[in-house]
Amino acid sequence: MGALVLACGVPASRPDWVVVPERPGRADLDPLLAAGPDRVVVAGTDADLAAVVLRLLRTERLDLPVGYVPTLRSATTLWRLPPAERV
């Protein structure tokens, strides 16, 4: 399937992103994870990332690489961490 990009409570920046609510739960994520993505990218807050990783843990899918695109409300901006370089 490729990458599953989740826009958690934020507008999708690209048409291939999947819009889910903030802090998505079982009903939001299980059907998407069943499609067999190669990796998961979370665009949202730290709480959204935690919710997705928790769901991966409970569905025993911790083998998937997880990426994170933080919003302005994330701890990365509060800690003034530099953005990742684009590859």
MOPAC internal coordinates of N, CA, C and O (Angstrom, degrees):
PM7 1SCF
backbone

  N    0.0000 0     0.00 0     0.00 0    0    0    0
  C    1.4410 1     0.00 0     0.00 0    1    0    0
  C    1.5167 1   111.65 1     0.00 0    2    1    0
  O    1.2310 1   119.08 1   147.39 1    3    2    1
  N    1.3015 1   119.35 1   -32.61 1    3    2    1
  C    1.4556 1   121.62 1  -175.30 1    5    3    2
  C    1.5113 1   110.54 1    95.93 1    6    5    3
  O    1.2310 1   121.08 1    26.91 1    7    6    5
  N    1.3318 1   115.53 1  -153.09 1    7    6    5
  C    1.4595 1   121.10 1  -177.25 1    9    7    6
  C    1.5224 1   111.19 1   -83.21 1   10    9    7
  O    1.2310 1   121.37 1   -38.94 1   11   10    9
  N    1.3116 1   114.99 1   141.06 1   11   10    9
  C    1.4586 1   122.59 1   172.26 1   13   11   10
  C    1.5237 1   106.12 1  -105.49 1   14   13   11
  O    1.2310 1   120.42 1   -69.02 1   15   14   13
  N    1.3272 1   116.81 1   110.98 1   15   14   13
  C    1.4621 1   121.37 1  -179.47 1   17   15   14
  C    1.5225 1   107.70 1  -103.32 1   18   17   15
  O    1.2310 1   121.17 1   -60.67 1   19   18   17
  N    1.3188 1   115.38 1   119.33 1   19   18   17
  C    1.4590 1   122.28 1  -176.66 1   21   19   18
  C    1.5236 1   110.41 1  -104.63 1   22   21   19
  O    1.2310 1   120.48 1   -60.50 1   23   22   21
  N    1.3208 1   116.69 1   119.50 1   23   22   21
  C    1.4644 1   121.93 1   173.71 1   25   23   22
  C    1.5261 1   106.68 1   -93.94 1   26   25   23
  O    1.2310 1   120.72 1   -80.73 1   27   26   25
  N    1.3104 1   116.24 1    99.27 1   27   26   25
  C    1.4725 1   121.94 1  -173.36 1   29   27   26
  C    1.5223 1   111.25 1   -89.54 1   30   29   27
  O    1.2310 1   120.94 1   -82.38 1   31   30   29
  N    1.3228 1   115.80 1    97.62 1   31   30   29
  C    1.4579 1   120.17 1   178.68 1   33   31   30
  C    1.5069 1   114.10 1    70.63 1   34   33   31
  O    1.2310 1   119.89 1  -166.47 1   35   34   33
  N    1.3199 1   117.81 1    13.53 1   35   34   33
  C    1.4629 1   122.63 1   177.07 1   37   35   34
  C    1.5237 1   108.03 1  -125.76 1   38   37   35
  O    1.2310 1   119.80 1   -23.32 1   39   38   37
  N    1.3298 1   117.98 1   156.68 1   39   38   37
  C    1.4621 1   119.13 1   177.72 1   41   39   38
  C    1.5261 1   110.34 1   -66.18 1   42   41   39
  O    1.2310 1   120.71 1   -34.98 1   43   42   41
  N    1.3055 1   116.24 1   145.02 1   43   42   41
  C    1.4638 1   121.06 1   177.83 1   45   43   42
  C    1.5188 1   109.05 1   -71.85 1   46   45   43
  O    1.2310 1   120.54 1   -53.15 1   47   46   45
  N    1.3275 1   116.57 1   126.85 1   47   46   45
  C    1.4591 1   120.97 1   179.76 1   49   47   46
  C    1.5255 1   112.07 1   -79.63 1   50   49   47
  O    1.2310 1   120.93 1   160.20 1   51   50   49
  N    1.3218 1   115.82 1   -19.80 1   51   50   49
  C    1.4665 1   121.17 1  -179.65 1   53   51   50
  C    1.5218 1   108.65 1  -135.94 1   54   53   51
  O    1.2310 1   120.30 1   -24.10 1   55   54   53
  N    1.3124 1   117.02 1   155.90 1   55   54   53
  C    1.4737 1   119.13 1  -177.60 1   57   55   54
  C    1.5255 1   114.36 1   -67.64 1   58   57   55
  O    1.2310 1   119.61 1   158.35 1   59   58   57
  N    1.3304 1   118.34 1   -21.65 1   59   58   57
  C    1.4636 1   119.66 1  -179.30 1   61   59   58
  C    1.5281 1   113.27 1   -87.25 1   62   61   59
  O    1.2310 1   119.81 1   179.15 1   63   62   61
  N    1.3295 1   117.97 1    -0.85 1   63   62   61
  C    1.4645 1   121.05 1   175.80 1   65   63   62
  C    1.5227 1   109.25 1   -77.71 1   66   65   63
  O    1.2310 1   120.65 1   -34.21 1   67   66   65
  N    1.3267 1   116.36 1   145.79 1   67   66   65
  C    1.4636 1   121.96 1   178.60 1   69   67   66
  C    1.5282 1   108.31 1  -102.05 1   70   69   67
  O    1.2310 1   120.56 1   -57.36 1   71   70   69
  N    1.3260 1   116.53 1   122.64 1   71   70   69
  C    1.4594 1   121.21 1  -179.82 1   73   71   70
  C    1.5260 1   108.97 1   -84.84 1   74   73   71
  O    1.2310 1   121.06 1   -54.91 1   75   74   73
  N    1.3235 1   115.57 1   125.09 1   75   74   73
  C    1.4695 1   122.80 1   176.14 1   77   75   74
  C    1.5269 1   107.16 1  -129.88 1   78   77   75
  O    1.2310 1   119.95 1   -18.01 1   79   78   77
  N    1.3307 1   117.70 1   161.99 1   79   78   77
  C    1.4740 1   118.88 1   179.58 1   81   79   78
  C    1.5317 1   111.90 1   -70.68 1   82   81   79
  O    1.2310 1   121.31 1   -13.70 1   83   82   81
  N    1.3192 1   115.11 1   166.30 1   83   82   81
  C    1.4634 1   119.55 1   173.58 1   85   83   82
  C    1.5203 1   109.21 1   -58.03 1   86   85   83
  O    1.2310 1   120.68 1   -36.17 1   87   86   85
  N    1.3248 1   116.30 1   143.83 1   87   86   85
  C    1.4706 1   123.19 1  -178.87 1   89   87   86
  C    1.5383 1   110.55 1    46.59 1   90   89   87
  O    1.2310 1   120.41 1  -116.99 1   91   90   89
  N    1.3322 1   116.82 1    63.01 1   91   90   89
  C    1.4649 1   120.44 1  -176.69 1   93   91   90
  C    1.5221 1   111.49 1   -61.25 1   94   93   91
  O    1.2310 1   121.22 1   -30.57 1   95   94   93
  N    1.3183 1   115.27 1   149.43 1   95   94   93
  C    1.4549 1   121.69 1  -178.01 1   97   95   94
  C    1.5103 1   112.63 1  -115.50 1   98   97   95
  O    1.2310 1   121.60 1    16.71 1   99   98   97
  N    1.3137 1   114.55 1  -163.29 1   99   98   97
  C    1.4570 1   122.76 1  -177.04 1  101   99   98
  C    1.5222 1   112.39 1   -54.76 1  102  101   99
  O    1.2310 1   120.37 1   128.38 1  103  102  101
  N    1.3256 1   116.90 1   -51.62 1  103  102  101
  C    1.4663 1   120.98 1  -176.58 1  105  103  102
  C    1.5221 1   112.27 1   -63.43 1  106  105  103
  O    1.2310 1   120.45 1   150.85 1  107  106  105
  N    1.3247 1   116.74 1   -29.15 1  107  106  105
  C    1.4638 1   121.01 1  -179.68 1  109  107  106
  C    1.5239 1   112.01 1   -80.14 1  110  109  107
  O    1.2310 1   120.28 1   141.75 1  111  110  109
  N    1.3288 1   117.06 1   -38.25 1  111  110  109
  C    1.4566 1   120.66 1  -169.78 1  113  111  110
  C    1.5264 1   115.63 1   -98.67 1  114  113  111
  O    1.2310 1   119.85 1   144.13 1  115  114  113
  N    1.3314 1   117.89 1   -35.87 1  115  114  113
  C    1.4669 1   119.21 1  -174.77 1  117  115  114
  C    1.5250 1   113.99 1   -56.47 1  118  117  115
  O    1.2310 1   118.61 1   136.32 1  119  118  117
  N    1.3415 1   120.25 1   -43.68 1  119  118  117
  C    1.4703 1   118.61 1   177.97 1  121  119  118
  C    1.5335 1   112.65 1   -63.72 1  122  121  119
  O    1.2310 1   120.49 1   145.46 1  123  122  121
  N    1.3199 1   116.67 1   -34.54 1  123  122  121
  C    1.4640 1   120.28 1  -179.95 1  125  123  122
  C    1.5189 1   111.36 1   -71.72 1  126  125  123
  O    1.2310 1   120.52 1   140.42 1  127  126  125
  N    1.3320 1   116.60 1   -39.58 1  127  126  125
  C    1.4633 1   120.55 1   179.09 1  129  127  126
  C    1.5226 1   111.63 1   -70.92 1  130  129  127
  O    1.2310 1   120.23 1   152.34 1  131  130  129
  N    1.3281 1   117.17 1   -27.66 1  131  130  129
  C    1.4643 1   121.11 1   179.19 1  133  131  130
  C    1.5242 1   111.50 1   -66.81 1  134  133  131
  O    1.2310 1   120.09 1   159.16 1  135  134  133
  N    1.3328 1   117.42 1   -20.84 1  135  134  133
  C    1.4601 1   121.17 1   179.42 1  137  135  134
  C    1.5281 1   111.97 1   -72.31 1  138  137  135
  O    1.2310 1   120.14 1   169.49 1  139  138  137
  N    1.3256 1   117.34 1   -10.51 1  139  138  137
  C    1.4592 1   121.79 1   174.87 1  141  139  138
  C    1.5143 1   116.03 1    78.11 1  142  141  139
  O    1.2310 1   119.79 1  -126.90 1  143  142  141
  N    1.3421 1   118.01 1    53.10 1  143  142  141
  C    1.4692 1   118.89 1   177.75 1  145  143  142
  C    1.5325 1   111.12 1   -67.94 1  146  145  143
  O    1.2310 1   121.34 1   -25.16 1  147  146  145
  N    1.3577 1   115.04 1   154.84 1  147  146  145
  C    1.4692 1   120.95 1   176.62 1  149  147  146
  C    1.5221 1   111.78 1   -80.63 1  150  149  147
  O    1.2310 1   121.00 1   153.57 1  151  150  149
  N    1.3248 1   115.70 1   -26.43 1  151  150  149
  C    1.4638 1   121.84 1  -179.98 1  153  151  150
  C    1.5206 1   108.04 1  -160.16 1  154  153  151
  O    1.2310 1   121.06 1   -16.20 1  155  154  153
  N    1.3221 1   115.58 1   163.80 1  155  154  153
  C    1.4617 1   122.05 1  -178.43 1  157  155  154
  C    1.5261 1   108.02 1  -126.68 1  158  157  155
  O    1.2310 1   120.80 1   -44.82 1  159  158  157
  N    1.3233 1   116.07 1   135.18 1  159  158  157
  C    1.4630 1   121.51 1   175.33 1  161  159  158
  C    1.5223 1   106.94 1  -121.82 1  162  161  159
  O    1.2310 1   120.93 1   -50.36 1  163  162  161
  N    1.3257 1   115.83 1   129.64 1  163  162  161
  C    1.4619 1   121.80 1  -178.15 1  165  163  162
  C    1.5193 1   108.71 1  -109.18 1  166  165  163
  O    1.2310 1   120.52 1   -60.20 1  167  166  165
  N    1.3394 1   116.61 1   119.80 1  167  166  165
  C    1.4617 1   122.02 1   173.00 1  169  167  166
  C    1.5217 1   106.26 1  -105.95 1  170  169  167
  O    1.2310 1   120.74 1   -67.65 1  171  170  169
  N    1.3191 1   116.20 1   112.35 1  171  170  169
  C    1.4567 1   120.06 1  -177.29 1  173  171  170
  C    1.5086 1   111.66 1   166.39 1  174  173  171
  O    1.2310 1   121.04 1    27.27 1  175  174  173
  N    1.3090 1   115.62 1  -152.73 1  175  174  173
  C    1.4683 1   121.36 1  -178.14 1  177  175  174
  C    1.5179 1   110.79 1   -91.20 1  178  177  175
  O    1.2310 1   121.42 1    -4.61 1  179  178  177
  N    1.3144 1   114.89 1   175.39 1  179  178  177
  C    1.4632 1   120.68 1   176.88 1  181  179  178
  C    1.5341 1   110.57 1   -61.52 1  182  181  179
  O    1.2310 1   120.24 1   142.53 1  183  182  181
  N    1.3274 1   117.14 1   -37.47 1  183  182  181
  C    1.4709 1   121.36 1   178.79 1  185  183  182
  C    1.5271 1   110.93 1   -65.60 1  186  185  183
  O    1.2310 1   119.97 1   144.70 1  187  186  185
  N    1.3343 1   117.66 1   -35.30 1  187  186  185
  C    1.4673 1   121.04 1   176.28 1  189  187  186
  C    1.5197 1   110.45 1   -65.28 1  190  189  187
  O    1.2310 1   120.84 1   135.35 1  191  190  189
  N    1.3183 1   115.99 1   -44.65 1  191  190  189
  C    1.4679 1   120.12 1   177.36 1  193  191  190
  C    1.5218 1   110.76 1   -59.57 1  194  193  191
  O    1.2310 1   120.48 1   135.38 1  195  194  193
  N    1.3252 1   116.69 1   -44.62 1  195  194  193
  C    1.4675 1   120.79 1   179.55 1  197  195  194
  C    1.5262 1   111.28 1   -62.19 1  198  197  195
  O    1.2310 1   120.15 1   140.02 1  199  198  197
  N    1.3282 1   117.31 1   -39.98 1  199  198  197
  C    1.4674 1   120.56 1   179.70 1  201  199  198
  C    1.5198 1   111.37 1   -64.80 1  202  201  199
  O    1.2310 1   120.08 1   139.15 1  203  202  201
  N    1.3273 1   117.46 1   -40.85 1  203  202  201
  C    1.4652 1   120.82 1   179.62 1  205  203  202
  C    1.5257 1   110.58 1   -68.11 1  206  205  203
  O    1.2310 1   120.23 1   135.55 1  207  206  205
  N    1.3216 1   117.16 1   -44.45 1  207  206  205
  C    1.4653 1   119.73 1   179.65 1  209  207  206
  C    1.5262 1   110.76 1   -65.00 1  210  209  207
  O    1.2310 1   119.99 1   141.96 1  211  210  209
  N    1.3146 1   117.63 1   -38.04 1  211  210  209
  C    1.4657 1   120.43 1   175.95 1  213  211  210
  C    1.5252 1   110.69 1   -60.85 1  214  213  211
  O    1.2310 1   120.32 1   139.05 1  215  214  213
  N    1.3283 1   116.99 1   -40.95 1  215  214  213
  C    1.4715 1   119.87 1   178.93 1  217  215  214
  C    1.5243 1   110.59 1   -67.17 1  218  217  215
  O    1.2310 1   119.93 1   141.93 1  219  218  217
  N    1.3224 1   117.73 1   -38.07 1  219  218  217
  C    1.4615 1   120.79 1   175.53 1  221  219  218
  C    1.5250 1   110.71 1   -62.15 1  222  221  219
  O    1.2310 1   120.60 1   140.22 1  223  222  221
  N    1.3190 1   116.46 1   -39.78 1  223  222  221
  C    1.4644 1   120.91 1   177.57 1  225  223  222
  C    1.5258 1   110.68 1   -62.64 1  226  225  223
  O    1.2310 1   120.44 1   132.47 1  227  226  225
  N    1.3094 1   116.77 1   -47.53 1  227  226  225
  C    1.4720 1   120.36 1  -176.51 1  229  227  226
  C    1.5241 1   112.90 1   -70.26 1  230  229  227
  O    1.2310 1   119.76 1   155.08 1  231  230  229
  N    1.3239 1   118.06 1   -24.92 1  231  230  229
  C    1.4632 1   120.53 1   177.44 1  233  231  230
  C    1.5300 1   111.48 1   -97.46 1  234  233  231
  O    1.2310 1   120.81 1  -170.85 1  235  234  233
  N    1.3340 1   116.05 1     9.15 1  235  234  233
  C    1.4646 1   122.84 1   179.08 1  237  235  234
  C    1.5208 1   111.82 1    55.52 1  238  237  235
  O    1.2310 1   121.02 1  -133.13 1  239  238  237
  N    1.3372 1   115.65 1    46.87 1  239  238  237
  C    1.4612 1   122.08 1   179.15 1  241  239  238
  C    1.5280 1   111.02 1  -118.54 1  242  241  239
  O    1.2310 1   120.26 1  -147.37 1  243  242  241
  N    1.3300 1   117.11 1    32.63 1  243  242  241
  C    1.4584 1   120.04 1   179.57 1  245  243  242
  C    1.5237 1   112.83 1   -71.79 1  246  245  243
  O    1.2310 1   120.32 1  -179.22 1  247  246  245
  N    1.3275 1   117.00 1     0.78 1  247  246  245
  C    1.4581 1   120.91 1   175.96 1  249  247  246
  C    1.5354 1   111.59 1   -77.03 1  250  249  247
  O    1.2310 1   120.21 1   166.56 1  251  250  249
  N    1.3274 1   117.21 1   -13.44 1  251  250  249
  C    1.4604 1   121.19 1  -178.80 1  253  251  250
  C    1.5292 1   111.34 1   -79.94 1  254  253  251
  O    1.2310 1   120.28 1   -47.61 1  255  254  253
  N    1.3288 1   117.07 1   132.39 1  255  254  253
  C    1.4664 1   118.90 1   170.98 1  257  255  254
  C    1.5285 1   109.29 1   -66.44 1  258  257  255
  O    1.2310 1   120.88 1   -36.98 1  259  258  257
  N    1.3387 1   115.92 1   143.02 1  259  258  257
  C    1.4652 1   121.11 1  -178.60 1  261  259  258
  C    1.5229 1   108.71 1  -123.99 1  262  261  259
  O    1.2310 1   121.42 1   -51.30 1  263  262  261
  N    1.3363 1   114.88 1   128.70 1  263  262  261
  C    1.4580 1   121.27 1   175.02 1  265  263  262
  C    1.5175 1   109.29 1  -108.04 1  266  265  263
  O    1.2310 1   120.80 1   -16.22 1  267  266  265
  N    1.3276 1   116.07 1   163.78 1  267  266  265
  C    1.4587 1   120.36 1  -175.68 1  269  267  266
  C    1.5169 1   109.64 1  -141.18 1  270  269  267
  O    1.2310 1   120.63 1   -54.42 1  271  270  269
  N    1.3316 1   116.39 1   125.58 1  271  270  269
  C    1.4602 1   123.41 1   174.05 1  273  271  270
  C    1.5279 1   105.98 1  -114.07 1  274  273  271
  O    1.2310 1   119.85 1   -82.99 1  275  274  273
  N    1.3330 1   117.89 1    97.01 1  275  274  273
  C    1.4650 1   120.28 1  -174.25 1  277  275  274
  C    1.5201 1   112.74 1   -72.75 1  278  277  275
  O    1.2310 1   121.32 1   -31.14 1  279  278  277
  N    1.3256 1   115.09 1   148.86 1  279  278  277
  C    1.4632 1   121.14 1   173.14 1  281  279  278
  C    1.5202 1   107.97 1   -90.26 1  282  281  279
  O    1.2310 1   121.04 1    -0.94 1  283  282  281
  N    1.3161 1   115.62 1   179.06 1  283  282  281
  C    1.4702 1   119.88 1  -179.35 1  285  283  282
  C    1.5227 1   112.68 1   -66.54 1  286  285  283
  O    1.2310 1   120.12 1   162.08 1  287  286  285
  N    1.3395 1   117.38 1   -17.92 1  287  286  285
  C    1.4652 1   120.35 1  -178.86 1  289  287  286
  C    1.5255 1   111.95 1   -91.43 1  290  289  287
  O    1.2310 1   119.62 1  -163.95 1  291  290  289
  N    1.3018 1   118.33 1    16.05 1  291  290  289
  C    1.4585 1   119.81 1  -175.18 1  293  291  290
  C    1.5291 1   111.68 1   -92.92 1  294  293  291
  O    1.2310 1   121.39 1   -16.02 1  295  294  293
  N    1.3002 1   114.95 1   163.98 1  295  294  293
  C    1.4617 1   120.62 1   178.39 1  297  295  294
  C    1.5208 1   111.21 1   -66.13 1  298  297  295
  O    1.2310 1   120.06 1   154.62 1  299  298  297
  N    1.3301 1   117.49 1   -25.38 1  299  298  297
  C    1.4630 1   119.25 1   179.75 1  301  299  298
  C    1.5206 1   111.09 1   -62.77 1  302  301  299
  O    1.2310 1   119.98 1   143.92 1  303  302  301
  N    1.3265 1   117.64 1   -36.08 1  303  302  301
  C    1.4619 1   119.10 1   177.12 1  305  303  302
  C    1.5319 1   110.94 1   -77.83 1  306  305  303
  O    1.2310 1   120.30 1   145.97 1  307  306  305
  N    1.3163 1   117.03 1   -34.03 1  307  306  305
  C    1.4684 1   119.45 1   177.82 1  309  307  306
  C    1.5283 1   111.44 1   -65.05 1  310  309  307
  O    1.2310 1   120.89 1   145.87 1  311  310  309
  N    1.3451 1   115.91 1   -34.13 1  311  310  309
  C    1.4620 1   120.75 1   179.61 1  313  311  310
  C    1.5181 1   112.35 1   -88.45 1  314  313  311
  O    1.2310 1   120.95 1   178.86 1  315  314  313
  N    1.3335 1   115.78 1    -1.14 1  315  314  313
  C    1.4612 1   123.07 1   179.96 1  317  315  314
  C    1.5262 1   112.31 1    57.97 1  318  317  315
  O    1.2310 1   121.04 1  -138.21 1  319  318  317
  N    1.3214 1   115.61 1    41.79 1  319  318  317
  C    1.4646 1   120.09 1   176.23 1  321  319  318
  C    1.5201 1   109.13 1   -76.65 1  322  321  319
  O    1.2310 1   120.07 1   -38.62 1  323  322  321
  N    1.3343 1   117.46 1   141.38 1  323  322  321
  C    1.4608 1   118.76 1  -179.68 1  325  323  322
  C    1.5272 1   110.65 1   -70.75 1  326  325  323
  O    1.2310 1   120.65 1   -29.67 1  327  326  325
  N    1.3260 1   116.35 1   150.33 1  327  326  325
  C    1.4674 1   118.94 1   177.48 1  329  327  326
  C    1.5331 1   110.52 1   -68.15 1  330  329  327
  O    1.2310 1   121.19 1   -26.10 1  331  330  329
  N    1.3172 1   115.33 1   153.90 1  331  330  329
  C    1.4568 1   119.86 1   177.36 1  333  331  330
  C    1.5181 1   109.07 1   -68.87 1  334  333  331
  O    1.2310 1   121.01 1   -30.85 1  335  334  333
  N    1.3298 1   115.67 1   149.15 1  335  334  333
  C    1.4588 1   119.67 1   177.83 1  337  335  334
  C    1.5148 1   109.31 1   -74.54 1  338  337  335
  O    1.2310 1   121.28 1   -36.13 1  339  338  337
  N    1.3020 1   115.15 1   143.87 1  339  338  337
  C    1.4676 1   119.80 1   176.72 1  341  339  338
  C    1.5230 1   108.10 1   -77.71 1  342  341  339
  O    1.2310 1   121.60 1   -40.87 1  343  342  341
  N    1.3078 1   114.55 1   139.13 1  343  342  341
  C    1.4613 1   119.54 1  -179.65 1  345  343  342
  C    1.5018 1   109.17 1  -101.20 1  346  345  343
  O    1.2310 1   120.10 1   180.00 1  347  346  345

